[in-house]
Amino acid sequence: MLTQHAYKEHRAQIFDMARQAYLRRMAPYVRPRAAAARELGWIIDEAAGKGLRGPALHRRVLRDATLRGQGVPLQYLLGNQPFGDLDVLCRPGVLIPRWETEEWTLRLAQATRENVPDPGALRVLDLCTGTGCVGLLLAHELGAAVRGVDVSPKAVGLARRNAAHNGLDVAFARADIFDDSPALHGPADLVVANPPYISRAGLRQAEPSVRRFEPMLALHGGVEFFSRIFALADAAGAHGVVAELSDDAQMREIWATVNADRAWAGGALRDAAGRTRCVVAYRDWSWLSALVDERY
């Protein structure tokens, strides 16, 4: 019969053997090993947090470790992604929020608080909303009235779940931004968007997990989306537009297209890695220039 000490050692050996098995399943995609070990800790915590124990816990962790080793995004396995102070639910078929998007949304919220006397009175239109992360974070940070739009029924459903999950009153509607939908009508002070902006060449250079598992509908696009975003901003009487994009070349193309009549001032916002990340445009909201790292 095992003593208590021997029993604990035996359990530790079994756990270590299982842990090594999990890490081997993750090895084809997640490297270095330290990164895999960190992700494995999150996977175990998530499964245990759902009340799984013993064989059920082992089966879930083994399944998720195997899927991660095949390139399935971690956020789809964990089911969520922190975004500012929010916990954003993530599901297959809807684009996963990125740190770059979180960064510019927080910068925009801070600049708005510092320059708008009553940010809670602002009306924000969030186009191509996806999980709803941008609009929801702006509603959380500013108390603004936000409405979000996406063409994907899965995205709209998840955005609504995220609003409820985070206790926020934000309306989301399904609409194609190229259609004349009632959801696109109405005044807005600010238009934000994270539209499909990756070219076919860019998609070939994207991570395999992005190409294989994230929705192409939310990834592939070009300047036509930005032309439509600015047309909707004009119709809404917006003071400013902030929209995510891919790089310097796309920024130049967008600016030449949407601002041919010089109706807007602004330029490019760069992320913490120094990459061009957003087009920032404004009319009378000159304070948005605080977000512009390169004028156009």
Backbone bond lengths (Angstrom), bond angles and torsions (degrees), N, CA, C in turn:
res aa  C-N    CA-C-N  psi(-1)  N-CA   C-N-CA  omega(-1)  CA-C   N-CA-C  phi
1 M - - - 1.466 - - 1.522 109.32 -
2 L 1.331 117.92 134.64 1.458 122.23 -178.28 1.518 111.19 -72.30
3 T 1.342 114.59 137.44 1.457 118.37 170.77 1.527 108.44 -72.43
4 Q 1.345 116.64 166.96 1.466 120.18 -179.60 1.528 110.53 -60.15
5 H 1.361 115.57 -40.17 1.473 119.36 179.98 1.528 110.41 -65.31
6 A 1.360 115.42 -44.31 1.464 118.89 -179.51 1.520 110.95 -65.32
7 Y 1.337 116.30 -36.74 1.463 120.46 178.21 1.525 111.27 -62.57
8 K 1.332 116.70 -43.09 1.462 120.54 178.65 1.528 110.99 -63.67
9 E 1.341 115.95 -40.17 1.463 119.48 178.22 1.532 110.45 -64.46
10 H 1.344 115.55 -40.72 1.465 120.68 179.50 1.526 110.55 -62.25
11 R 1.338 116.60 -45.07 1.468 120.89 177.65 1.520 111.51 -61.59
12 A 1.334 117.01 -41.29 1.468 121.75 179.72 1.528 110.58 -63.25
13 Q 1.356 116.17 -38.91 1.463 119.59 178.89 1.527 110.92 -66.33
14 I 1.328 115.32 -41.50 1.476 119.58 178.57 1.524 110.43 -63.27
15 F 1.345 115.85 -43.82 1.463 118.98 179.49 1.525 110.93 -63.16
16 D 1.346 116.47 -40.62 1.464 118.96 -179.78 1.524 110.71 -65.58
17 M 1.329 116.86 -39.71 1.465 119.64 176.96 1.531 111.06 -62.06
18 A 1.329 116.12 -42.27 1.462 120.02 178.42 1.522 110.14 -64.62
19 R 1.326 116.24 -42.78 1.468 120.86 -179.83 1.525 110.50 -60.11
20 Q 1.328 117.16 -42.74 1.458 120.14 178.46 1.526 111.06 -63.73
21 A 1.328 115.56 -37.18 1.470 119.58 177.98 1.523 110.64 -64.98
22 Y 1.328 116.63 -41.58 1.467 120.55 177.92 1.528 110.21 -61.33
23 L 1.326 115.44 -46.59 1.471 119.54 -177.40 1.521 111.26 -64.36
24 R 1.333 117.40 -35.63 1.473 119.47 176.54 1.521 110.69 -63.89
25 R 1.324 117.10 -37.16 1.468 120.12 178.15 1.531 111.14 -65.23
26 M 1.327 116.97 -33.14 1.463 121.36 -177.83 1.527 113.01 -83.03
27 A 1.334 116.78 -20.14 1.464 121.78 -170.65 1.521 115.61 -56.59
28 P 1.356 119.67 -35.30 1.470 117.12 -177.92 1.527 114.38 -59.74
29 Y 1.338 117.20 -25.12 1.467 118.04 -176.45 1.520 113.71 -119.48
30 V 1.335 118.54 -35.13 1.462 121.19 -172.57 1.522 109.88 -100.39
31 R 1.307 116.17 111.73 1.464 122.96 178.62 1.516 109.38 -139.06
32 P 1.352 118.04 151.55 1.461 128.53 -0.59 1.517 111.97 -72.61
33 R 1.298 115.82 -179.42 1.457 121.21 -176.26 1.527 111.40 -61.14
34 A 1.329 117.09 -33.94 1.470 120.33 179.28 1.526 110.69 -62.00
35 A 1.334 116.83 -37.69 1.468 120.42 177.52 1.521 110.40 -66.98
36 A 1.334 116.49 -40.43 1.460 120.11 177.86 1.521 110.88 -63.29
37 A 1.342 116.57 -41.14 1.464 120.32 179.46 1.525 110.87 -63.46
38 R 1.323 116.65 -39.05 1.466 120.22 178.35 1.525 110.76 -65.28
39 E 1.321 116.84 -46.04 1.462 120.11 178.51 1.528 111.47 -64.61
40 L 1.321 116.29 -37.49 1.462 119.71 178.72 1.528 110.54 -61.26
41 G 1.327 116.55 -39.25 1.456 120.02 177.21 1.513 111.80 -59.37
42 W 1.331 116.41 -40.69 1.472 120.48 178.26 1.528 111.00 -66.93
43 I 1.336 115.80 -40.42 1.470 119.96 179.86 1.529 110.51 -63.36
44 I 1.326 116.82 -43.81 1.467 120.77 178.92 1.520 110.36 -64.29
45 D 1.331 116.75 -45.10 1.467 120.24 -179.68 1.526 111.33 -60.74
46 E 1.341 116.24 -40.74 1.463 119.97 -179.15 1.529 110.99 -65.08
47 A 1.338 115.57 -44.20 1.461 119.17 -179.96 1.525 111.31 -66.91
48 A 1.329 116.70 -43.64 1.464 120.52 179.28 1.522 110.69 -65.44
49 G 1.341 116.46 -33.88 1.459 120.68 178.79 1.515 112.88 -65.56
50 K 1.324 116.66 -19.74 1.466 121.24 176.98 1.528 112.02 -88.89
51 G 1.338 115.24 5.56 1.458 119.49 177.01 1.513 114.62 90.10
52 L 1.331 118.64 5.77 1.459 120.74 -179.56 1.528 109.97 -75.58
53 R 1.325 115.69 139.60 1.457 121.76 179.93 1.530 108.79 -142.85
54 G 1.322 115.71 161.68 1.457 121.48 173.75 1.516 113.42 56.22
55 P 1.345 117.66 -136.30 1.465 121.08 -177.24 1.532 113.36 -58.67
56 A 1.351 117.19 -35.43 1.467 119.86 -179.76 1.524 110.65 -64.67
57 L 1.334 116.08 -39.89 1.467 120.81 177.08 1.519 110.21 -64.63
58 H 1.322 116.42 -44.74 1.467 120.43 179.76 1.522 110.93 -60.02
59 R 1.328 117.26 -45.70 1.466 120.11 -179.03 1.524 111.55 -62.00
60 R 1.343 116.58 -42.62 1.465 119.27 -179.42 1.528 110.85 -65.64
61 V 1.325 117.30 -45.82 1.468 120.18 -178.20 1.521 110.26 -65.72
62 L 1.333 117.15 -40.99 1.464 119.89 178.55 1.523 110.71 -62.76
63 R 1.333 116.42 -41.66 1.467 120.17 177.76 1.520 111.32 -60.99
64 D 1.345 116.50 -49.05 1.461 120.21 -176.80 1.521 111.72 -68.39
65 A 1.329 117.30 -35.90 1.464 120.10 176.99 1.521 110.58 -64.52
66 T 1.334 116.20 -39.00 1.466 120.51 178.00 1.523 111.00 -64.77
67 L 1.330 116.12 -46.06 1.470 120.30 179.33 1.518 111.35 -63.43
68 R 1.333 116.21 -39.42 1.481 119.15 178.67 1.518 110.07 -63.84
69 G 1.327 116.51 -38.09 1.462 120.57 177.95 1.512 112.98 -66.62
70 Q 1.345 116.27 -18.38 1.463 121.25 176.00 1.526 111.87 -91.89
71 G 1.341 116.20 -0.23 1.460 120.34 176.30 1.504 115.66 100.09
72 V 1.336 118.30 0.33 1.464 119.72 178.26 1.531 108.39 -60.60
73 P 1.345 118.50 129.00 1.467 120.55 -177.68 1.528 112.39 -56.63
74 L 1.318 115.22 139.58 1.461 121.27 -178.19 1.524 111.58 -57.16
75 Q 1.332 116.98 -38.67 1.470 120.46 -176.94 1.524 111.86 -63.76
76 Y 1.325 117.42 -32.02 1.465 119.60 177.04 1.532 110.55 -70.04
77 L 1.321 116.81 -30.47 1.464 120.42 179.03 1.524 111.35 -78.57
78 L 1.328 116.67 -42.76 1.465 120.13 179.45 1.526 111.34 -74.94
79 G 1.346 115.27 -31.59 1.460 119.89 178.38 1.504 114.76 90.87
80 N 1.316 117.55 3.95 1.467 118.58 -179.73 1.523 110.63 -159.08
81 Q 1.353 113.97 169.01 1.459 122.14 178.92 1.526 108.28 -151.48
82 P 1.338 119.11 123.61 1.467 119.28 174.73 1.522 110.36 -62.03
83 F 1.336 115.76 142.36 1.464 121.43 179.97 1.517 106.27 -147.09
84 G 1.339 117.07 99.73 1.453 119.59 -169.90 1.519 108.22 60.66
85 D 1.316 116.71 -132.35 1.471 121.61 177.30 1.522 112.37 -85.89
86 L 1.315 117.21 0.29 1.458 120.60 -175.39 1.523 112.14 -93.32
87 D 1.318 115.20 155.45 1.456 122.71 171.02 1.523 105.98 -109.30
88 V 1.337 116.21 104.21 1.465 121.11 -174.44 1.523 109.64 -94.50
89 L 1.321 115.80 120.40 1.456 121.09 176.78 1.526 109.62 -69.15
90 C 1.318 116.35 138.90 1.469 121.97 -179.25 1.523 109.02 -124.04
91 R 1.328 116.14 136.17 1.452 121.79 179.68 1.526 109.54 -139.17
92 P 1.343 117.96 148.76 1.470 120.03 175.93 1.524 110.67 -55.58
93 G 1.327 115.31 141.68 1.456 120.99 -178.87 1.506 113.95 96.32
94 V 1.348 116.56 -6.09 1.463 121.35 178.12 1.530 107.84 -129.39
95 L 1.323 116.39 134.81 1.455 122.04 -175.99 1.528 111.58 -58.18
96 I 1.321 116.60 137.60 1.462 122.79 179.57 1.523 109.50 -80.30
97 P 1.338 118.47 132.21 1.467 120.11 176.72 1.527 111.39 -62.05
98 R 1.328 115.68 141.54 1.470 122.02 179.47 1.521 110.82 -108.96
99 W 1.357 114.85 158.20 1.460 119.60 178.77 1.522 111.47 -62.32
100 E 1.344 116.99 -33.71 1.466 119.53 -179.75 1.531 110.99 -62.73
101 T 1.332 115.81 -39.45 1.461 120.24 178.61 1.522 110.67 -67.69
102 E 1.314 116.27 -42.55 1.464 120.94 176.47 1.534 110.54 -59.06
103 E 1.321 116.14 -42.22 1.468 120.80 -176.90 1.530 111.72 -62.40
104 W 1.352 116.51 -49.42 1.473 116.46 -176.60 1.525 111.43 -72.34
105 T 1.321 117.70 -29.21 1.467 119.68 176.92 1.522 110.64 -64.95
106 L 1.330 116.81 -41.92 1.466 120.31 178.31 1.527 111.27 -67.96
107 R 1.333 116.84 -37.68 1.475 119.26 176.53 1.526 110.64 -63.03
108 L 1.315 115.99 -42.13 1.456 120.48 179.06 1.526 110.44 -64.12
109 A 1.328 117.13 -43.34 1.464 120.48 179.71 1.526 111.06 -62.12
110 Q 1.318 117.05 -42.70 1.460 120.30 -179.50 1.527 111.28 -64.48
111 A 1.328 116.81 -46.09 1.467 120.41 179.46 1.529 110.52 -62.04
112 T 1.316 116.83 -37.54 1.468 120.40 179.32 1.522 110.85 -65.68
113 R 1.326 117.13 -45.80 1.469 120.45 178.76 1.523 111.85 -59.44
114 E 1.323 115.65 -36.50 1.463 120.23 -176.22 1.524 112.94 -77.42
115 N 1.329 117.50 -16.49 1.464 119.13 -171.99 1.528 115.60 -125.10
116 V 1.306 117.71 -15.62 1.460 120.67 -179.51 1.524 108.22 -106.81
117 P 1.335 118.44 119.67 1.474 120.83 -176.13 1.524 113.92 -57.34
118 D 1.339 117.13 -38.46 1.461 120.52 -178.72 1.530 109.41 -130.80
119 P 1.346 117.82 77.38 1.469 119.37 -177.40 1.519 113.60 -61.37
120 G 1.335 116.85 -22.74 1.455 119.83 178.34 1.511 113.56 -67.00
121 A 1.336 116.52 -17.04 1.464 120.30 179.55 1.528 112.36 -89.06
122 L 1.323 117.18 -3.53 1.465 120.36 -177.55 1.523 111.60 -71.75
123 R 1.342 114.80 148.96 1.455 122.58 174.44 1.524 107.60 -111.89
124 V 1.330 115.49 121.20 1.468 121.43 -174.77 1.524 109.37 -118.02
125 L 1.329 115.82 132.01 1.459 122.48 174.52 1.522 107.92 -109.30
126 D 1.335 116.08 118.50 1.467 122.94 -177.59 1.524 108.40 -107.21
127 L 1.330 116.10 106.43 1.459 121.95 -177.00 1.527 110.89 -94.26
128 C 1.340 116.49 146.64 1.469 121.81 -177.71 1.521 109.13 55.11
129 T 1.314 115.88 53.98 1.457 122.84 -166.25 1.525 114.61 -70.61
130 G 1.349 118.53 -26.55 1.461 119.86 179.89 1.522 111.47 61.74
131 T 1.326 117.01 -123.90 1.470 121.91 178.08 1.522 112.21 -68.01
132 G 1.342 116.54 -11.32 1.466 120.84 -175.13 1.508 112.67 88.82
133 C 1.341 117.30 5.59 1.463 121.32 -169.51 1.531 113.33 -58.02
134 V 1.326 118.52 -43.76 1.469 120.71 -176.79 1.525 110.23 -67.60
135 G 1.313 116.82 -53.22 1.456 119.95 -179.28 1.516 112.51 -61.13
136 L 1.328 116.83 -40.08 1.463 120.55 -179.64 1.526 111.36 -66.66
137 L 1.323 116.97 -40.45 1.461 118.76 179.87 1.530 111.06 -68.15
138 L 1.332 117.17 -36.82 1.461 119.61 176.23 1.528 110.74 -66.39
139 A 1.327 117.55 -39.35 1.461 120.34 176.61 1.524 110.36 -63.28
140 H 1.329 116.28 -40.36 1.463 120.95 179.61 1.525 111.51 -66.89
141 E 1.313 116.50 -44.58 1.464 121.23 -175.16 1.524 112.92 -76.40
142 L 1.321 116.93 -33.32 1.467 120.81 -171.55 1.521 113.95 -112.34
143 G 1.319 117.14 -20.75 1.460 119.50 -171.97 1.507 112.23 72.64
144 A 1.330 117.10 16.89 1.461 122.40 -176.79 1.526 111.17 -72.67
145 A 1.334 115.76 159.24 1.461 122.02 174.11 1.526 107.90 -84.39
146 V 1.319 116.52 111.31 1.464 121.93 -173.93 1.518 109.82 -116.43
147 R 1.328 115.40 138.14 1.465 120.28 170.08 1.526 107.29 -128.92
148 G 1.325 115.68 135.81 1.453 121.36 -176.64 1.508 112.06 -117.76
149 V 1.326 115.24 150.55 1.468 121.70 -175.87 1.524 109.12 -135.96
150 D 1.326 116.01 139.75 1.465 120.57 173.02 1.522 108.41 -151.64
151 V 1.326 115.87 151.16 1.461 120.81 -179.70 1.529 111.42 -79.61
152 S 1.322 117.40 -21.17 1.458 121.83 -174.97 1.525 111.84 -87.59
153 P 1.335 118.32 123.44 1.467 119.67 175.29 1.525 112.41 -60.29
154 K 1.353 117.07 -36.49 1.464 119.54 178.00 1.519 110.87 -62.18
155 A 1.339 116.51 -42.61 1.458 120.39 -179.39 1.523 110.99 -64.59
156 V 1.316 116.83 -45.50 1.470 120.16 -178.82 1.527 110.52 -62.99
157 G 1.329 116.71 -42.51 1.451 119.76 178.00 1.514 112.18 -61.63
158 L 1.345 116.11 -42.85 1.461 119.76 179.92 1.523 111.16 -69.45
159 A 1.334 117.48 -38.68 1.469 120.51 177.79 1.527 110.82 -60.28
160 R 1.323 116.36 -40.67 1.467 119.84 177.77 1.525 110.62 -64.84
161 R 1.324 116.34 -40.01 1.467 119.57 177.04 1.524 110.50 -63.57
162 N 1.320 116.20 -38.99 1.459 119.91 179.88 1.524 111.84 -66.93
163 A 1.324 116.70 -35.53 1.464 119.59 176.43 1.529 109.76 -62.20
164 A 1.325 116.30 -47.45 1.465 120.07 179.56 1.520 110.96 -65.83
165 H 1.332 116.36 -41.48 1.468 121.90 -178.36 1.521 111.90 -60.63
166 N 1.338 115.92 -34.02 1.465 120.59 -178.11 1.527 113.11 -101.97
167 G 1.333 116.63 6.22 1.457 120.78 176.16 1.513 114.13 66.59
168 L 1.336 116.67 38.71 1.462 120.90 -176.92 1.532 110.47 -118.39
169 D 1.322 115.19 143.15 1.469 121.56 -179.56 1.524 108.88 -97.84
170 V 1.316 115.49 86.32 1.462 121.99 179.11 1.527 107.85 -128.09
171 A 1.335 116.26 132.79 1.466 121.38 -178.69 1.524 109.92 -92.45
172 F 1.323 116.27 131.98 1.462 121.66 177.48 1.524 109.31 -122.73
173 A 1.334 114.95 138.43 1.464 120.29 -178.61 1.526 110.05 -134.67
174 R 1.322 115.54 150.80 1.459 120.47 176.30 1.517 109.07 -88.61
175 A 1.329 115.77 124.96 1.461 120.61 177.34 1.522 108.90 -163.42
176 D 1.310 115.40 144.94 1.464 122.12 171.81 1.525 106.75 -86.16
177 I 1.326 117.72 124.74 1.467 119.14 -175.47 1.527 112.18 -65.55
178 F 1.330 117.34 -14.06 1.459 119.82 178.08 1.527 112.51 -88.73
179 D 1.333 116.05 -5.04 1.464 120.26 177.12 1.525 110.57 -95.51
180 D 1.311 115.49 169.26 1.467 120.99 176.89 1.525 108.65 -96.67
181 S 1.320 115.33 68.28 1.462 120.56 -175.95 1.526 111.04 -89.75
182 P 1.333 118.12 143.03 1.473 120.91 175.93 1.525 112.42 -57.41
183 A 1.343 117.06 -27.45 1.467 120.20 -179.70 1.520 112.29 -65.59
184 L 1.333 116.33 -18.59 1.466 120.50 -178.66 1.521 112.28 -94.25
185 H 1.313 116.81 -8.19 1.463 121.31 -177.01 1.525 110.32 -87.93
186 G 1.303 115.23 161.84 1.461 120.56 176.22 1.508 111.54 108.94
187 P 1.325 116.63 155.61 1.457 120.89 -176.48 1.530 112.52 -71.04
188 A 1.320 115.82 150.09 1.463 122.86 175.01 1.523 107.88 -148.34
189 D 1.314 115.39 138.79 1.466 120.32 176.04 1.522 111.52 -83.21
190 L 1.321 114.99 -32.21 1.459 121.25 -175.96 1.511 109.40 -138.64
191 V 1.340 116.09 134.90 1.460 121.68 174.43 1.518 108.49 -115.14
192 V 1.326 115.74 127.20 1.467 121.29 176.44 1.522 107.86 -122.34
193 A 1.335 115.67 153.95 1.467 118.63 -178.01 1.519 110.26 -161.14
194 N 1.318 113.92 145.35 1.465 121.44 168.13 1.526 105.84 -126.20
195 P 1.332 116.60 76.45 1.462 120.56 -172.20 1.527 112.02 -80.94
196 P 1.323 117.81 169.51 1.473 119.92 169.95 1.528 108.65 -63.17
197 Y 1.323 116.98 123.52 1.473 118.40 -175.57 1.527 113.67 -138.41
198 I 1.312 118.74 3.67 1.465 120.24 -175.80 1.532 109.54 -88.97
199 S 1.320 116.22 128.33 1.468 121.09 178.53 1.526 109.97 -73.70
200 R 1.326 116.48 168.94 1.467 119.80 177.86 1.526 110.48 -62.71
201 A 1.334 116.78 -38.39 1.464 119.80 176.85 1.522 110.17 -64.22
202 G 1.327 116.29 -40.54 1.451 120.12 178.64 1.509 112.59 -64.34
203 L 1.335 116.59 -36.66 1.462 120.32 178.90 1.523 111.32 -63.97
204 R 1.331 116.41 -35.27 1.465 119.24 178.40 1.527 111.50 -64.30
205 Q 1.331 116.53 -25.79 1.464 120.66 -179.79 1.525 112.71 -93.77
206 A 1.322 117.49 -6.64 1.463 121.05 -178.64 1.528 110.15 -71.57
207 E 1.338 115.34 160.48 1.455 120.27 177.58 1.532 110.18 -58.08
208 P 1.336 116.61 142.40 1.469 119.28 179.98 1.523 112.89 -54.81
209 S 1.333 117.75 -37.67 1.467 119.47 -178.54 1.522 111.38 -64.76
210 V 1.345 116.80 -32.86 1.462 120.42 177.79 1.524 109.60 -66.65
211 R 1.328 116.10 -47.77 1.463 119.95 -178.45 1.530 112.12 -65.24
212 R 1.310 117.20 -36.03 1.468 121.06 -173.43 1.531 113.23 -84.93
213 F 1.327 116.88 -32.67 1.457 118.01 -167.48 1.528 115.60 -119.68
214 E 1.326 118.47 -19.22 1.466 118.73 -179.23 1.528 109.64 -96.78
215 P 1.331 117.43 153.47 1.475 120.48 -170.76 1.525 112.95 -69.82
216 M 1.325 115.92 123.99 1.460 120.54 178.31 1.521 111.54 -60.76
217 L 1.324 116.65 -29.79 1.461 121.47 178.70 1.519 111.69 -57.32
218 A 1.338 116.72 -31.71 1.466 121.16 -177.95 1.517 112.86 -94.82
219 L 1.331 116.79 -3.41 1.472 120.06 -173.90 1.527 113.11 -107.81
220 H 1.337 116.58 -51.88 1.464 120.66 -169.87 1.527 112.01 -87.27
221 G 1.332 114.72 123.36 1.457 120.07 177.88 1.517 110.19 -176.08
222 G 1.334 114.91 -176.78 1.454 118.89 -177.46 1.507 111.88 -155.36
223 V 1.327 115.59 -152.53 1.458 122.03 -171.19 1.530 112.52 -63.24
224 E 1.341 117.44 -22.45 1.465 119.94 -179.37 1.530 111.30 -60.36
225 F 1.314 116.41 -33.55 1.469 119.26 178.16 1.523 110.82 -66.81
226 F 1.316 116.94 -40.32 1.459 120.53 -178.00 1.524 111.45 -71.21
227 S 1.323 116.22 -35.98 1.465 119.08 174.95 1.522 110.62 -59.12
228 R 1.324 115.57 -42.51 1.464 119.65 -179.84 1.533 111.31 -70.25
229 I 1.315 117.41 -39.13 1.476 121.26 178.47 1.525 109.89 -59.60
230 F 1.312 117.59 -44.26 1.462 120.21 -179.19 1.524 111.06 -71.41
231 A 1.333 117.19 -33.18 1.469 119.19 175.78 1.529 110.23 -64.17
232 L 1.320 116.81 -41.16 1.465 120.34 177.90 1.523 111.18 -68.14
233 A 1.326 117.00 -35.78 1.465 120.49 176.53 1.525 110.54 -64.12
234 D 1.334 116.56 -40.89 1.475 120.47 175.95 1.525 110.61 -60.06
235 A 1.328 115.82 -46.82 1.466 120.19 -177.51 1.524 111.89 -65.09
236 A 1.332 116.29 -31.25 1.462 120.58 -178.59 1.525 112.71 -84.28
237 G 1.343 116.68 -7.01 1.457 120.44 -177.16 1.516 113.09 69.89
238 A 1.333 116.55 32.05 1.459 121.23 -175.67 1.526 111.85 -68.51
239 H 1.325 114.56 144.78 1.472 121.03 175.27 1.529 111.15 -84.15
240 G 1.338 117.38 -25.33 1.451 120.26 -176.34 1.511 112.75 -152.85
241 V 1.339 114.55 156.98 1.463 122.71 177.84 1.519 108.43 -135.01
242 V 1.321 116.62 133.59 1.468 121.61 170.91 1.520 106.70 -130.95
243 A 1.338 116.53 120.49 1.464 120.42 -176.64 1.524 109.47 -137.88
244 E 1.320 115.82 134.54 1.467 121.12 -178.87 1.523 110.22 -74.60
245 L 1.355 114.90 145.87 1.464 121.05 178.43 1.522 109.86 -145.49
246 S 1.342 116.84 -172.07 1.467 119.36 -169.04 1.524 115.41 -98.85
247 D 1.349 118.32 -45.38 1.462 118.41 -172.52 1.531 110.93 -163.94
248 D 1.333 115.63 -177.58 1.469 121.64 -177.87 1.523 112.19 -60.47
249 A 1.328 116.46 -43.44 1.469 119.98 -177.43 1.524 110.70 -61.75
250 Q 1.330 116.42 -43.05 1.457 119.04 178.40 1.523 111.22 -67.13
251 M 1.328 116.63 -36.86 1.460 120.66 177.87 1.531 110.65 -59.06
252 R 1.311 116.73 -45.62 1.469 120.25 -179.95 1.523 111.41 -63.31
253 E 1.336 115.97 -41.96 1.468 119.88 179.48 1.522 111.03 -64.85
254 I 1.323 116.42 -43.67 1.464 120.81 -179.70 1.519 110.43 -62.66
255 W 1.334 116.46 -47.31 1.462 119.84 -176.02 1.525 111.18 -63.58
256 A 1.316 116.35 -40.39 1.466 119.90 179.15 1.521 111.35 -65.46
257 T 1.331 116.65 -30.74 1.464 121.24 -177.51 1.523 111.94 -81.95
258 V 1.342 116.77 -50.30 1.474 120.05 -171.94 1.518 112.90 -83.88
259 N 1.328 116.51 -17.00 1.462 118.57 -175.80 1.525 112.54 -122.38
260 A 1.314 115.08 33.03 1.463 119.51 -179.75 1.526 111.51 -61.06
261 D 1.355 116.58 -30.52 1.471 119.46 -178.81 1.531 112.38 -93.46
262 R 1.340 116.49 7.51 1.473 122.30 178.14 1.532 112.64 57.88
263 A 1.321 116.51 34.05 1.460 120.02 179.60 1.526 111.92 -78.33
264 W 1.331 115.99 -19.83 1.457 120.92 -177.24 1.518 110.87 -116.15
265 A 1.321 115.78 150.38 1.464 122.16 167.24 1.524 107.11 -108.55
266 G 1.320 116.77 162.63 1.456 118.63 176.88 1.498 113.24 142.84
267 G 1.332 115.60 -151.29 1.452 121.04 -176.99 1.509 111.85 166.85
268 A 1.328 116.10 -147.83 1.456 121.70 -172.42 1.522 111.81 -105.20
269 L 1.313 115.46 139.32 1.458 122.82 170.41 1.524 107.33 -99.82
270 R 1.326 116.41 133.57 1.460 121.13 177.57 1.525 110.38 -105.32
271 D 1.329 116.00 147.39 1.460 119.42 179.54 1.526 110.33 -86.97
272 A 1.319 116.43 -178.04 1.459 121.63 -175.50 1.524 112.15 -65.19
273 A 1.331 116.77 -20.61 1.461 120.81 177.08 1.529 112.11 -87.00
274 G 1.349 116.96 0.24 1.460 121.31 178.66 1.507 114.58 85.80
275 R 1.332 118.06 8.21 1.458 121.23 -179.43 1.517 111.08 -92.19
276 T 1.330 115.85 142.41 1.460 120.15 173.83 1.518 108.41 -61.79
277 R 1.352 116.02 124.98 1.459 119.81 -170.74 1.525 113.09 -121.72
278 C 1.351 118.33 -31.82 1.464 120.68 -176.28 1.514 110.81 -143.15
279 V 1.324 114.96 152.88 1.450 121.30 163.08 1.528 106.72 -93.43
280 V 1.325 115.59 130.19 1.467 122.56 177.55 1.520 107.02 -117.62
281 A 1.316 117.59 122.56 1.460 121.72 -178.07 1.518 109.76 -133.75
282 Y 1.322 116.17 145.26 1.468 120.14 -179.04 1.517 109.78 -152.96
283 R 1.336 113.98 158.96 1.452 121.04 173.64 1.530 107.93 -106.55
284 D 1.346 116.53 -85.91 1.460 119.44 -178.68 1.529 113.17 -90.79
285 W 1.316 117.67 -6.19 1.469 120.41 177.23 1.529 109.59 -86.96
286 S 1.306 116.55 70.59 1.474 119.93 -177.21 1.519 112.13 -64.44
287 W 1.340 117.62 -20.22 1.457 119.77 178.94 1.526 112.44 -63.76
288 L 1.334 118.25 -19.56 1.462 120.31 176.21 1.523 111.78 -65.04
289 S 1.340 116.05 -13.84 1.473 119.07 177.17 1.522 111.31 -61.37
290 A 1.343 117.48 -19.35 1.468 120.83 177.66 1.523 111.33 -63.61
291 L 1.345 116.51 -21.62 1.460 120.68 178.88 1.521 112.76 -89.43
292 V 1.323 116.57 -11.03 1.467 121.15 -173.61 1.525 109.54 -86.99
293 D 1.325 115.49 117.20 1.458 121.01 178.07 1.532 112.04 -94.43
294 E 1.334 116.81 -19.03 1.469 121.48 175.76 1.513 108.53 -145.05
295 R 1.320 116.50 117.71 1.462 120.75 -178.97 1.523 111.44 -77.58
296 Y 1.321 114.22 149.40 1.480 120.28 177.66 1.528 108.75 -123.67
